[in-house]
Amino acid sequence: MSPHATLEQQQAALVVAILDRGLDEHGVTVLDGLLGSPWQAGLAAYRNNGRATAQRALQAIYPVLRQMLGTPSFDALARTMWHQRPPQFGDLAQWGSDVPAFIESDPQLADAPYLADVARVEWTLHQTERAENAHADPRSFALLASREPATLRARLAPGTTLIASRWPVVTLIRAHQSDPPDLGTAAERLRAGAGECALVWRRGMRAELRSLPPEHAQWLRVALGGGSLQAMLDASPLGNETGTMTGWMADGITEGWLLGVAPLHDAEHASTHPTTR
């Protein structure tokens, strides 16, 4: 080990070498002292293994994006991400959140602007499967008979997320998940510029995806913001439609993203983390 190289310098040189960022002469000297010479062949194997690991990690998170880009282009994206935005944690399941922003910034993908939102939905599906566990409380709906809507809130499944897109992201993802892919409807909606609001939630151990009509998305957006049932009713583009709201709640119970209702200001309210985007 070189007596002139600190541990920090050794670690920095090793990272530069692994990520193939152009090791300078001082860095080579540091690694000669740390690893012994010759070390280049072993490092090349380690570097290639890292690239392959990056490809596998992102393939698991973004299967539809991989189909849409094609395997060679997707693998090139994974390698670039590995070099430019390497993992910050040992758990590779936490790596990959930068893919949507990376796609948006890539001029080569400017003619496919919907890809970034497809990636956002896929990342959200991945994250939602890692959300905390929660259980439905059917008995809590009895509060609807004894409490005013202004004092109650909807209790949503952890990880519940809304993603509003200018593009038919749900249709695109569903089309590529079918075997064989059914791209006709997705292509028509793309040409028509039909945007969709994607709802992602966790049912059991699996993340689910569906599109929501505008009025249902608006109610859920209020609920995600912590608003009361009355605020949800007031936000309806149809006016104060109790019957329609009842249907919305029934749908949520059936689908598993509405777990119950709760007093607006209870202790649990502060600990839930559903989101909207």
Steps between C-alpha positions, in 0.01 A plus 500: 500500500639839411597687818407827328141403416227549755203265524282769345737532203509124455120478501467792258751347257324164515161657424645693204656181365190285545278758330756544222521878545857545383752418774795744510862408570466567873195276514690218328778535758246488784343183364841342444560543870150389601447201270844404384600485134372389257144579607347621170373160382318431824355850504372460143313186604358679802396793281324272249321322783383836632355596163318167471364542852374847412319364196332223700399738778332748264341225289318379812366849573428619144383199292261704282755775441744230388248370248430848367867596465621161382760294687816658348386857571375411848827328589691804377282719723572273799874519439488878472300524822753275672784734401331837542259434788634193682319341797531676832379200705591133517141404419467534121120499536541859621687599183333621183282793607696731267402310185192718415699824533789347304263411216356853496849648470613268218461678162505163322165417665334836436275347233348265760405739786258248654787268602586708808147468639495127426821477703345706783209260524727196494722645774190575708376142456839376618501728804140420590579129529750601770244708693406423857224256580152618597165333556150598400258603773146441365343584835629857476240577231239502777636848580330627184164464675599688815757760396491797264705467178704804605635305799604186311769410249559209267760251623704394198734207450867590559679583177185617324615743231347703216706583192336740255646472150448672165532152349297178525753343737269234645388388154863485384611290795201266479556454127860390553408271789271290280638201312531574217506879547174667390622834368209608279295684762812649659614637164158655436497670840853627448405654166193658662710650779281334762645555846431266791516522877668187636406363840756274666425320824592183684251216540642221712863466396451622145498850349197572283443749219193654341390826340250728671242734343558868582236532772621189684860620472400834650336335801801281556734797465316674784516183710874465435544856621329414829172674423169406660218311332315831479795659320493208257131557435555872452778432249278292276458650152146362515416689818411343834413157358465270803376209293794516261739533794347188651574315178858629509543368853350163407747477213788581735393234749472238226836591346675523836632857496235628742556329836242688701417843642641669807460822699668783315755581772606172657846372583515261208439782253846640563668167427353416160694584187290472182603742228389677186709613201 
